[in-house]
């Protein structure tokens, strides 16, 4: 049975789309290619309408500055070093390009602003290059102050993948950094290729990452993305290749000591059938941190977990997305709906969400959007 959406208000959001599939590390099977960033609205009753399109190469991640006046669009390509294109958000939510930051690595995939908002970590997936750059008071990315390759295997024990077909069948012959998260004095960077989360100390004065320790994960699991609990010393790590979520306890005690600050306490599957070909993608907590959502690319579903009082998870449902390869999804700011970007079927599907139970129900509505990969409300 289909459900209807009733939002608190109309919302504007941005859709990232792949505009050149041939320069990506992976291989989307979308029937069409997008134009870049699409600005859209969703009405109170759940109808999506496009407002404008902004031409940019493969905007794979859209990250707003905390001021709400700046949007960072991360350009994903393996043919050259990546970029972060900065846009000013005007009063009508339009985008005006301001400047471009050139990354040091390829397949740029993530940007994390420091707690002080005066620095940013830029992650490059293909070659696991980590950049740290200055950020001014207006949110503009400045000079690179630190750049290094993240790897812990010895020379001769790993290699850099050379081309995309090589990468498809050799996901873990070398490092592939995926994201970065600040927590107290530390920064965590999951690495799919190294089956580990790298732990750094954050030197806020020098704006630099200082290697601290490495937290190994199960061989072959492929840590991808993280979600940090807002009130508990708990985080959640999605394992792309095992289709699991790891619940980990965080430890800030004796901060001067060098020790692992993250300890896995639970692994839960995002699938009913773990033998099928599928890859975990987006992981997200609801704003009240009572529910966790994970998208499954291949199973084409959203796994829903209830967050228990101690932060551990109980899976309560797996819901088909109504499309193929759900790379990303987003909850509306009021939490009463979910939008899912189905990359390979070139559509966005909408779901009504019960804020009390956390469950989602399809509306039956499908919005055609070429090769969508990201959805961001600002």
The 8 nearest C-alpha neighbors of each residue, nearest first, counted from 0:
[[1, 2, 361, 360, 362, 363, 3, 351],
 [2, 0, 362, 361, 363, 360, 3, 350],
 [1, 3, 362, 360, 361, 351, 0, 4],
 [4, 2, 362, 351, 5, 1, 44, 45],
 [3, 5, 44, 351, 45, 6, 336, 2],
 [4, 6, 44, 43, 3, 7, 45, 335],
 [7, 5, 43, 8, 335, 4, 44, 333],
 [6, 8, 333, 43, 5, 9, 335, 332],
 [9, 7, 43, 6, 10, 42, 333, 5],
 [10, 8, 42, 43, 41, 40, 11, 6],
 [9, 11, 41, 40, 8, 12, 42, 376],
 [12, 10, 40, 39, 41, 376, 9, 13],
 [11, 13, 376, 39, 375, 38, 40, 377],
 [12, 14, 38, 375, 37, 374, 39, 376],
 [15, 13, 374, 37, 36, 373, 16, 38],
 [14, 16, 373, 36, 58, 372, 371, 59],
 [17, 15, 371, 33, 35, 370, 372, 18],
 [16, 18, 57, 33, 370, 19, 32, 20],
 [17, 19, 33, 32, 57, 34, 56, 35],
 [20, 18, 21, 17, 22, 57, 32, 56],
 [19, 21, 22, 23, 17, 18, 27, 26],
 [20, 22, 19, 23, 26, 24, 76, 25],
 [23, 21, 76, 20, 77, 78, 19, 24],
 [24, 22, 76, 25, 20, 21, 77, 75],
 [25, 23, 163, 77, 22, 26, 106, 166],
 [26, 24, 23, 27, 163, 167, 166, 20],
 [27, 25, 28, 23, 20, 24, 21, 163],
 [28, 26, 29, 343, 25, 20, 342, 370],
 [29, 27, 343, 30, 26, 342, 344, 370],
 [28, 30, 343, 370, 31, 27, 344, 345],
 [31, 29, 28, 345, 344, 343, 32, 369],
 [30, 32, 369, 29, 370, 33, 345, 28],
 [33, 31, 18, 369, 370, 17, 19, 34],
 [32, 34, 18, 369, 16, 17, 370, 35],
 [33, 35, 18, 54, 36, 16, 32, 52],
 [34, 36, 55, 54, 16, 33, 18, 53],
 [37, 35, 15, 53, 14, 52, 16, 13],
 [36, 38, 52, 14, 13, 51, 53, 39],
 [39, 37, 13, 51, 50, 49, 12, 52],
 [40, 38, 49, 50, 48, 12, 11, 13],
 [41, 39, 11, 48, 10, 47, 12, 42],
 [40, 42, 47, 46, 10, 45, 9, 11],
 [43, 41, 9, 45, 46, 44, 40, 47],
 [42, 44, 6, 9, 8, 5, 45, 7],
 [43, 45, 5, 4, 42, 46, 6, 3],
 [46, 44, 42, 4, 43, 41, 47, 5],
 [45, 47, 42, 41, 44, 48, 43, 40],
 [48, 46, 41, 40, 45, 42, 39, 49],
 [49, 47, 40, 39, 50, 41, 46, 42],
 [50, 48, 39, 51, 38, 40, 47, 37],
 [49, 51, 39, 38, 48, 40, 52, 37],
 [52, 50, 38, 37, 49, 53, 39, 93],
 [53, 51, 37, 36, 38, 54, 34, 35],
 [54, 52, 36, 35, 37, 55, 51, 34],
 [53, 55, 35, 34, 52, 36, 56, 18],
 [56, 54, 35, 53, 57, 58, 36, 34],
 [55, 57, 18, 58, 74, 35, 19, 54],
 [58, 56, 17, 18, 74, 75, 59, 35],
 [59, 57, 74, 73, 15, 72, 60, 56],
 [58, 60, 57, 73, 75, 15, 74, 372],
 [59, 61, 73, 58, 72, 373, 62, 108],
 [62, 60, 72, 71, 73, 375, 63, 70],
 [63, 61, 71, 70, 60, 72, 64, 110],
 [64, 62, 70, 69, 71, 67, 65, 61],
 [63, 65, 69, 66, 67, 70, 138, 62],
 [64, 66, 67, 63, 68, 69, 116, 138],
 [67, 65, 68, 64, 69, 63, 138, 137],
 [66, 68, 65, 64, 69, 63, 377, 88],
 [67, 69, 88, 66, 87, 64, 70, 89],
 [68, 70, 87, 64, 88, 86, 63, 67],
 [71, 69, 63, 86, 62, 85, 64, 72],
 [70, 72, 85, 62, 61, 84, 63, 83],
 [73, 71, 61, 84, 58, 83, 60, 85],
 [72, 74, 83, 60, 58, 59, 82, 71],
 [73, 75, 58, 82, 57, 81, 83, 56],
 [76, 74, 106, 107, 57, 59, 81, 73],
 [77, 75, 106, 23, 22, 78, 81, 105],
 [78, 76, 105, 106, 79, 22, 23, 24],
 [77, 79, 76, 22, 80, 105, 23, 106],
 [80, 78, 77, 105, 81, 76, 104, 106],
 [79, 81, 105, 104, 103, 102, 82, 77],
 [80, 82, 105, 107, 102, 74, 106, 75],
 [83, 81, 101, 74, 102, 100, 73, 84],
 [82, 84, 73, 100, 72, 99, 74, 71],
 [83, 85, 99, 72, 71, 98, 82, 100],
 [86, 84, 71, 98, 97, 70, 96, 99],
 [87, 85, 96, 95, 70, 97, 94, 69],
 [86, 88, 69, 95, 94, 68, 89, 96],
 [89, 87, 68, 94, 92, 69, 93, 86],
 [88, 90, 92, 93, 91, 87, 94, 68],
 [89, 91, 92, 88, 93, 68, 94, 87],
 [90, 92, 89, 93, 88, 94, 11, 50],
 [93, 91, 89, 88, 90, 94, 11, 38],
 [92, 94, 89, 91, 88, 95, 90, 38],
 [95, 93, 88, 86, 87, 96, 89, 92],
 [94, 96, 87, 86, 97, 88, 93, 89],
 [97, 95, 86, 85, 98, 87, 94, 84],
 [98, 96, 86, 85, 95, 87, 99, 84],
 [97, 99, 85, 84, 96, 100, 86, 139],
 [100, 98, 84, 83, 85, 101, 82, 97],
 [99, 101, 83, 82, 102, 84, 140, 98],
 [102, 100, 82, 81, 99, 83, 103, 80],
 [101, 103, 81, 82, 104, 80, 100, 130],
 [104, 102, 80, 128, 101, 130, 105, 81],
 [105, 103, 80, 123, 128, 102, 81, 126],
 [104, 106, 80, 77, 81, 125, 107, 123],
 [107, 105, 75, 76, 77, 125, 124, 123],
 [108, 106, 123, 81, 75, 105, 122, 124],
 [107, 109, 123, 122, 106, 124, 73, 75],
 [110, 108, 122, 178, 121, 107, 60, 111],
 [109, 111, 121, 120, 122, 119, 112, 62],
 [112, 110, 120, 119, 179, 113, 121, 109],
 [113, 111, 119, 116, 118, 120, 114, 110],
 [112, 114, 116, 115, 118, 119, 117, 111],
 [115, 113, 116, 112, 181, 117, 118, 182],
 [114, 116, 113, 117, 118, 112, 203, 134],
 [117, 115, 113, 114, 112, 118, 134, 119],
 [118, 116, 134, 115, 135, 133, 113, 136],
 [119, 117, 133, 134, 113, 132, 116, 112],
 [120, 118, 112, 132, 111, 131, 113, 121],
 [119, 121, 131, 111, 110, 130, 112, 122],
 [120, 122, 110, 130, 109, 129, 131, 119],
 [121, 123, 109, 129, 108, 107, 178, 124],
 [124, 122, 107, 128, 104, 127, 106, 105],
 [123, 125, 175, 176, 127, 106, 177, 126],
 [124, 126, 106, 105, 175, 127, 123, 77],
 [125, 127, 128, 124, 175, 104, 105, 123],
 [128, 126, 176, 175, 124, 123, 149, 148],
 [129, 127, 148, 123, 104, 126, 147, 149],
 [128, 130, 122, 147, 146, 121, 148, 127],
 [131, 129, 146, 121, 120, 145, 132, 128],
 [132, 130, 120, 145, 119, 143, 144, 121],
 [133, 131, 143, 144, 119, 142, 118, 141],
 [132, 134, 118, 141, 142, 140, 117, 143],
 [135, 133, 117, 140, 118, 139, 138, 141],
 [136, 134, 138, 139, 137, 117, 133, 140],
 [135, 137, 138, 134, 117, 139, 116, 140],
 [138, 136, 135, 139, 134, 69, 66, 68],
 [137, 139, 135, 136, 134, 140, 64, 69],
 [140, 138, 134, 135, 137, 141, 136, 85],
 [141, 139, 134, 133, 100, 138, 132, 135],
 [142, 140, 133, 134, 132, 139, 143, 135],
 [141, 143, 132, 133, 144, 140, 134, 100],
 [142, 144, 132, 145, 131, 133, 141, 130],
 [143, 145, 132, 131, 142, 133, 146, 206],
 [146, 144, 131, 143, 130, 207, 147, 132],
 [145, 147, 130, 129, 131, 128, 144, 143],
 [148, 146, 129, 128, 149, 130, 145, 127],
 [147, 149, 128, 127, 129, 150, 146, 126],
 [148, 150, 127, 128, 147, 129, 174, 151],
 [151, 149, 174, 152, 148, 193, 127, 173],
 [150, 152, 153, 149, 193, 213, 174, 197],
 [153, 151, 150, 156, 157, 154, 193, 155],
 [152, 154, 156, 155, 151, 157, 150, 158],
 [155, 153, 156, 157, 152, 158, 151, 150],
 [154, 156, 157, 153, 158, 152, 173, 172],
 [157, 155, 154, 153, 152, 158, 172, 173],
 [158, 156, 173, 172, 155, 152, 154, 159],
 [159, 157, 173, 172, 160, 156, 155, 154],
 [158, 160, 173, 161, 126, 157, 172, 174],
 [161, 159, 166, 165, 162, 158, 173, 172],
 [160, 162, 159, 165, 163, 166, 164, 158],
 [163, 161, 165, 164, 160, 166, 24, 77],
 [162, 164, 166, 24, 165, 167, 25, 161],
 [165, 163, 167, 166, 162, 168, 24, 25],
 [166, 164, 163, 162, 167, 168, 160, 169],
 [165, 167, 163, 169, 164, 168, 170, 160],
 [168, 166, 164, 165, 169, 170, 163, 25],
 [167, 169, 166, 165, 170, 164, 171, 163],
 [170, 168, 166, 171, 172, 167, 165, 160],
 [169, 171, 166, 168, 172, 192, 167, 173],
 [172, 170, 192, 173, 169, 193, 174, 191],
 [171, 173, 157, 169, 158, 170, 192, 174],
 [172, 174, 157, 158, 171, 192, 159, 175],
 [173, 175, 192, 193, 127, 150, 176, 190],
 [176, 174, 192, 127, 124, 190, 191, 125],
 [177, 175, 190, 127, 124, 189, 191, 174],
 [176, 178, 124, 223, 190, 189, 175, 122],
 [179, 177, 109, 188, 224, 122, 189, 176],
 [180, 178, 188, 187, 111, 186, 181, 120],
 [179, 181, 187, 186, 182, 188, 111, 178],
 [180, 182, 186, 185, 187, 183, 179, 113],
 [183, 181, 185, 186, 184, 180, 187, 227],
 [182, 184, 185, 181, 251, 186, 201, 114],
 [185, 183, 201, 200, 182, 186, 181, 254],
 [186, 184, 200, 182, 201, 199, 183, 181],
 [185, 187, 181, 199, 180, 198, 182, 200],
 [186, 188, 198, 180, 179, 197, 196, 199],
 [187, 189, 179, 197, 196, 178, 190, 198],
 [190, 188, 196, 222, 177, 223, 176, 195],
 [189, 191, 176, 175, 193, 192, 195, 177],
 [192, 190, 221, 222, 175, 194, 193, 223],
 [193, 191, 171, 174, 175, 173, 190, 194],
 [192, 194, 174, 195, 190, 191, 171, 173],
 [195, 193, 221, 216, 191, 192, 218, 190],
 [194, 196, 215, 216, 193, 214, 190, 189],
 [195, 197, 189, 214, 188, 190, 213, 187],
 [198, 196, 213, 188, 187, 189, 214, 195],
 [197, 199, 187, 212, 211, 213, 186, 196],
 [200, 198, 210, 211, 186, 209, 185, 208],
 [199, 201, 185, 209, 184, 208, 211, 186],
 [200, 202, 208, 185, 184, 203, 207, 199],
 [203, 201, 207, 206, 204, 205, 208, 200],
 [202, 204, 206, 205, 201, 207, 115, 113],
 [205, 203, 202, 206, 207, 201, 117, 118],
 [204, 206, 207, 202, 203, 144, 201, 208],
 [207, 205, 203, 202, 204, 118, 208, 201],
 [206, 208, 202, 205, 201, 209, 145, 131],
 [207, 209, 201, 199, 200, 202, 210, 206],
 [208, 210, 200, 199, 211, 201, 207, 202],
 [211, 209, 199, 212, 200, 208, 198, 197],
 [210, 212, 199, 198, 200, 209, 257, 213],
 [213, 211, 198, 210, 197, 259, 214, 258],
 [212, 214, 197, 198, 196, 215, 195, 211],
 [213, 215, 196, 195, 197, 259, 216, 212],
 [216, 214, 195, 194, 213, 196, 217, 193],
 [217, 215, 195, 194, 218, 214, 220, 196],
 [216, 218, 220, 219, 194, 215, 221, 195],
 [219, 217, 220, 194, 216, 221, 215, 193],
 [218, 220, 221, 217, 194, 240, 241, 171],
 [221, 219, 241, 240, 238, 217, 218, 222],
 [220, 222, 191, 238, 194, 240, 239, 219],
 [223, 221, 238, 191, 189, 237, 190, 194],
 [222, 224, 237, 238, 191, 177, 239, 189],
 [225, 223, 237, 236, 178, 222, 177, 282],
 [226, 224, 236, 235, 237, 227, 282, 234],
 [225, 227, 235, 234, 283, 228, 282, 236],
 [228, 226, 234, 229, 235, 225, 233, 180],
 [227, 229, 233, 234, 231, 230, 226, 288],
 [230, 228, 227, 231, 288, 232, 233, 287],
 [231, 229, 228, 232, 233, 288, 227, 310],
 [232, 230, 233, 228, 229, 310, 309, 234],
 [233, 231, 249, 248, 230, 228, 234, 250],
 [232, 234, 248, 231, 249, 228, 247, 310],
 [235, 233, 227, 247, 228, 226, 246, 248],
 [234, 236, 246, 226, 225, 245, 247, 227],
 [237, 235, 225, 245, 244, 224, 238, 222],
 [238, 236, 244, 224, 223, 222, 243, 239],
 [239, 237, 222, 221, 243, 220, 241, 242],
 [238, 240, 279, 278, 221, 242, 241, 223],
 [239, 241, 220, 221, 242, 238, 278, 219],
 [240, 242, 220, 243, 238, 239, 221, 219],
 [243, 241, 279, 239, 238, 269, 240, 278],
 [242, 244, 268, 238, 267, 269, 241, 237],
 [243, 245, 237, 267, 236, 266, 238, 235],
 [244, 246, 266, 236, 235, 265, 247, 263],
 [245, 247, 235, 265, 263, 264, 234, 266],
 [248, 246, 263, 262, 234, 264, 233, 261],
 [247, 249, 233, 262, 261, 232, 263, 234],
 [250, 248, 261, 232, 260, 233, 247, 262],
 [249, 251, 260, 252, 261, 248, 232, 259],
 [250, 252, 254, 253, 260, 249, 183, 184],
 [253, 251, 254, 250, 256, 255, 260, 249],
 [252, 254, 255, 256, 251, 250, 257, 258],
 [255, 253, 256, 252, 251, 184, 257, 250],
 [254, 256, 253, 257, 252, 258, 251, 184],
 [257, 255, 254, 253, 258, 252, 259, 211],
 [256, 258, 211, 255, 259, 212, 254, 260],
 [259, 257, 256, 260, 212, 211, 261, 254],
 [258, 260, 261, 214, 212, 257, 262, 213],
 [259, 261, 250, 249, 258, 251, 262, 198],
 [260, 262, 249, 259, 248, 247, 250, 263],
 [261, 263, 247, 248, 264, 249, 260, 259],
 [264, 262, 247, 246, 265, 248, 245, 261],
 [263, 265, 247, 246, 262, 248, 266, 245],
 [266, 264, 246, 245, 263, 267, 311, 247],
 [265, 267, 245, 244, 246, 243, 268, 264],
 [268, 266, 244, 243, 265, 269, 245, 312],
 [269, 267, 243, 270, 242, 244, 266, 271],
 [268, 270, 243, 302, 242, 267, 244, 271],
 [271, 269, 272, 268, 273, 242, 302, 317],
 [270, 272, 273, 269, 268, 317, 274, 275],
 [273, 271, 270, 274, 275, 298, 269, 268],
 [272, 274, 275, 270, 271, 242, 268, 241],
 [275, 273, 272, 276, 277, 271, 270, 241],
 [274, 276, 273, 272, 277, 298, 297, 270],
 [277, 275, 297, 274, 278, 298, 273, 296],
 [278, 276, 297, 296, 298, 275, 295, 279],
 [277, 279, 296, 239, 295, 240, 242, 280],
 [278, 280, 239, 295, 242, 294, 296, 238],
 [279, 281, 294, 326, 295, 278, 239, 296],
 [282, 280, 327, 294, 293, 326, 283, 279],
 [283, 281, 293, 292, 226, 280, 237, 224],
 [282, 284, 292, 291, 226, 293, 285, 281],
 [285, 283, 291, 288, 290, 292, 286, 226],
 [284, 286, 288, 287, 290, 291, 289, 283],
 [285, 287, 288, 284, 334, 289, 332, 290],
 [286, 288, 285, 289, 290, 284, 229, 354],
 [289, 287, 285, 286, 284, 290, 228, 306],
 [290, 288, 306, 287, 305, 285, 291, 284],
 [291, 289, 305, 306, 285, 304, 288, 284],
 [290, 292, 284, 304, 283, 303, 285, 305],
 [291, 293, 303, 283, 282, 302, 284, 304],
 [294, 292, 282, 302, 301, 281, 283, 295],
 [293, 295, 301, 280, 281, 300, 279, 325],
 [294, 296, 279, 300, 299, 298, 278, 297],
 [297, 295, 324, 278, 299, 277, 325, 298],
 [298, 296, 277, 299, 324, 276, 295, 278],
 [297, 299, 295, 300, 277, 296, 276, 275],
 [300, 298, 297, 296, 295, 324, 323, 320],
 [299, 301, 319, 320, 295, 318, 298, 294],
 [300, 302, 294, 318, 317, 293, 295, 303],
 [301, 303, 317, 293, 269, 292, 316, 294],
 [304, 302, 292, 316, 315, 314, 291, 317],
 [305, 303, 314, 291, 313, 315, 290, 312],
 [304, 306, 290, 313, 312, 289, 307, 314],
 [307, 305, 312, 289, 290, 310, 311, 304],
 [306, 308, 310, 311, 309, 312, 305, 313],
 [307, 309, 310, 306, 311, 289, 312, 231],
 [310, 308, 307, 311, 306, 231, 233, 312],
 [311, 309, 307, 308, 306, 233, 312, 231],
 [310, 312, 307, 309, 306, 246, 265, 313],
 [313, 311, 306, 305, 304, 307, 314, 310],
 [312, 314, 305, 304, 315, 306, 311, 307],
 [313, 315, 304, 303, 316, 305, 312, 302],
 [314, 316, 304, 303, 313, 305, 317, 302],
 [317, 315, 303, 302, 314, 318, 304, 358],
 [316, 318, 302, 301, 303, 300, 319, 315],
 [317, 319, 301, 300, 320, 316, 302, 359],
 [320, 318, 300, 321, 299, 301, 317, 298],
 [321, 319, 300, 322, 299, 318, 301, 348],
 [320, 322, 319, 348, 323, 299, 300, 361],
 [323, 321, 341, 320, 344, 299, 324, 346],
 [322, 324, 344, 343, 341, 299, 325, 342],
 [323, 325, 296, 341, 342, 343, 299, 297],
 [326, 324, 341, 296, 340, 327, 342, 323],
 [325, 327, 372, 280, 324, 342, 340, 341],
 [328, 326, 340, 373, 281, 325, 372, 339],
 [329, 327, 339, 338, 340, 374, 337, 373],
 [330, 328, 338, 337, 374, 331, 339, 375],
 [329, 331, 337, 334, 336, 332, 338, 328],
 [330, 332, 334, 333, 336, 337, 335, 329],
 [333, 331, 334, 330, 376, 335, 10, 286],
 [334, 332, 331, 335, 7, 6, 336, 330],
 [333, 335, 331, 332, 330, 336, 354, 352],
 [336, 334, 352, 333, 351, 6, 354, 353],
 [337, 335, 351, 352, 350, 331, 334, 330],
 [336, 338, 330, 350, 329, 349, 331, 351],
 [337, 339, 349, 329, 328, 348, 330, 350],
 [338, 340, 328, 348, 347, 341, 327, 349],
 [341, 339, 347, 327, 371, 325, 328, 342],
 [342, 340, 325, 323, 322, 324, 346, 344],
 [341, 343, 370, 371, 345, 324, 344, 372],
 [344, 342, 29, 28, 323, 345, 324, 341],
 [343, 345, 323, 322, 346, 29, 342, 341],
 [346, 344, 369, 370, 368, 342, 343, 29],
 [347, 345, 367, 368, 341, 366, 344, 340],
 [346, 348, 340, 366, 339, 341, 365, 367],
 [347, 349, 365, 339, 338, 364, 366, 346],
 [350, 348, 338, 337, 362, 361, 364, 339],
 [349, 351, 361, 337, 360, 362, 336, 359],
 [350, 352, 336, 4, 360, 359, 335, 2],
 [351, 353, 359, 335, 336, 358, 354, 350],
 [352, 354, 357, 355, 356, 358, 335, 359],
 [353, 355, 357, 356, 352, 335, 334, 358],
 [356, 354, 353, 357, 358, 352, 289, 290],
 [357, 355, 358, 353, 354, 352, 305, 290],
 [356, 358, 354, 353, 355, 290, 352, 359],
 [359, 357, 356, 353, 352, 360, 303, 316],
 [358, 360, 352, 351, 350, 353, 357, 361],
 [359, 361, 350, 351, 2, 352, 362, 1],
 [362, 360, 350, 1, 363, 2, 349, 351],
 [361, 363, 2, 1, 364, 350, 3, 349],
 [362, 364, 361, 1, 365, 349, 348, 2],
 [365, 363, 362, 348, 349, 366, 361, 46],
 [364, 366, 348, 347, 367, 346, 363, 349],
 [365, 367, 347, 346, 368, 348, 364, 47],
 [368, 366, 346, 345, 347, 365, 369, 344],
 [369, 367, 346, 345, 371, 366, 370, 347],
 [368, 370, 345, 33, 32, 31, 371, 346],
 [369, 371, 345, 342, 16, 29, 32, 17],
 [372, 370, 16, 342, 340, 369, 15, 373],
 [371, 373, 16, 15, 326, 342, 327, 340],
 [374, 372, 15, 327, 14, 371, 60, 59],
 [375, 373, 14, 13, 329, 328, 15, 327],
 [376, 374, 13, 12, 377, 61, 14, 373],
 [375, 377, 12, 13, 11, 374, 331, 332],
 [376, 375, 12, 67, 63, 11, 13, 332]]
